[in-house]
């Protein structure tokens, strides 16, 4: 006959053994090792309800992210792959950065009134050129070349 104390001990060990794979899966990194083929950037809906148009490839390796009119109206353009603003020190120059925070990968948002990117997850702050202003992030955002061609804002990702 199994005693109550032994039964509870075996039950506890069995329960921990059953939960162990779930704990391992929850603690594993979320970055996939599978390569996903390149696809056009998906638009992020702007606060005013307008969407940034889907990206279009050009022969020079630059991708159309949006129009100059959208950039002027909103003060920035952003997709999941790139965020573009005008340089606060030189409005004739465009600054393009990867909007993925270097701390834990959250998507940063442009705060036009403060001329900086803010990470909603852990309050990291980045300058318009992607440099770290306030941690916990320690690395700057990746930067890209950007230019205006006609009425389109183009970025080389």
Buried (B, 14 or more C-beta within 10 A) or exposed (E): EEEEEEEEEEEEEEEEEEEEEEEEEEEEEEEEEEEEEEEBBEBBEBEEEEEBBBBEEEEEEBBBBBBBEBBEEBBBBBBEBBBBBBEBEEEEEBBBBBBBBBBEEBBBBBEEEEBBBBBEEEEBBBBBBBBBBEEBBEEBBBBBEBBEEEEBBBBBB
